Amino acid sequence: MDTIRRILADNLARVESRLAEACRRAGRSREDVTLVGVTKSVPASVAAELFALGVRALGEGRPQELWRKAALLPADVRWHLVGHLQRNKIDRTLPLAHRIHSIDSVRLLDALEATPGEEKINVFLEVNCSGEANKQGFGPEEVRQFGDHLRTLSRVRVCGLMTMAAVTEDPEACRPTFRHLRELRDALRLTVGDAHPLNELSMGMSGDFEVAVEEGATCVRIGTILFTGLPP
Ligand SMILES: *Cc1c(COP(=O)(O)O)cnc(C)c1O
């Protein structure tokens, strides 16, 4: 386990220094960006090591895997669901998830709103900014017209918008996508008023997180580069 911890610590230090540098370039504070360690590709034991190294927020792509890891890790992990939530998995996921990043349909939004309970359900609306047909999420035009509907929600709290940029070799190519998401968020905030905070942006992954931070990301979702070099 010692080796694993050392490799993770090295990887994390590199990510932290790149994050700090991106924040500095953007004139932002490092505290304004949450690093979500996306642990979907590693076992619970490795996720636990990452948490022990100080990464308080961990992300999973599939609800069942989030449930499984949540049962094995300390209770103070802040779990983020970054992948699709099926409606029949809502009940088991809600008590565990600090944020759901992947609200991709009105049906899902309304199903969450209809769940019993007092506590707010903190979500991001996933937006398909890059227009790829194989991607989940609302179209930008849909989001623009969403204000009226969002104002009717009380159980669900929309923290912000989330997107995945198209996979590319050149992170700069993602900048227009991230900028677009920020502009959409700003526009939506104007129509929604005080009904939802809409002060967060979940964007940026291993290949493009620095550009995302420069464009205002408050949450970067990083997997691959935290786990490179681990023994198989
Ligand atoms: C897997 C995943 C990530 C992490 O991606 P990496 O490229 O491994 O950093 C981030 N967001 C979502 C939605 C994912 O599914």
The ligand as an SDF file (V2000), in Angstrom:
LIG
                    3D

 15 15  0  0  0  0  0  0  0  0999 V2000
  -14.6770    9.4890  -16.1930 C   0  0  0  0  0  0  0  0  0  0  0  0
  -15.2420   10.8470  -16.0640 C   0  0  0  0  0  0  0  0  0  0  0  0
  -14.4350   11.9180  -15.6660 C   0  0  0  0  0  0  0  0  0  0  0  0
  -12.9470   11.7910  -15.4130 C   0  0  0  0  0  0  0  0  0  0  0  0
  -12.3010   11.7740  -16.6550 O   0  0  0  0  0  0  0  0  0  0  0  0
  -10.7120   11.6490  -16.7880 P   0  0  0  0  0  0  0  0  0  0  0  0
  -10.4630   11.9600  -18.2070 O   0  0  0  0  0  0  0  0  0  0  0  0
  -10.3730   10.2500  -16.4120 O   0  0  0  0  0  0  0  0  0  0  0  0
  -10.1030   12.6450  -15.8790 O   0  0  0  0  0  0  0  0  0  0  0  0
  -15.0440   13.1580  -15.5340 C   0  0  0  0  0  0  0  0  0  0  0  0
  -16.3530   13.3430  -15.7700 N   0  0  0  0  0  0  0  0  0  0  0  0
  -17.1640   12.3300  -16.1450 C   0  0  0  0  0  0  0  0  0  0  0  0
  -18.5910   12.6040  -16.3940 C   0  0  0  0  0  0  0  0  0  0  0  0
  -16.6300   11.0540  -16.3230 C   0  0  0  0  0  0  0  0  0  0  0  0
  -17.4360   10.0670  -16.7200 O   0  0  0  0  0  0  0  0  0  0  0  0
  1  2  1  0
  2  3  1  0
  2 14  2  0
  3  4  1  0
  3 10  2  0
  4  5  1  0
  5  6  1  0
  6  7  2  0
  6  8  1  0
  6  9  1  0
 10 11  1  0
 11 12  2  0
 12 13  1  0
 12 14  1  0
 14 15  1  0
M  END
$$$$
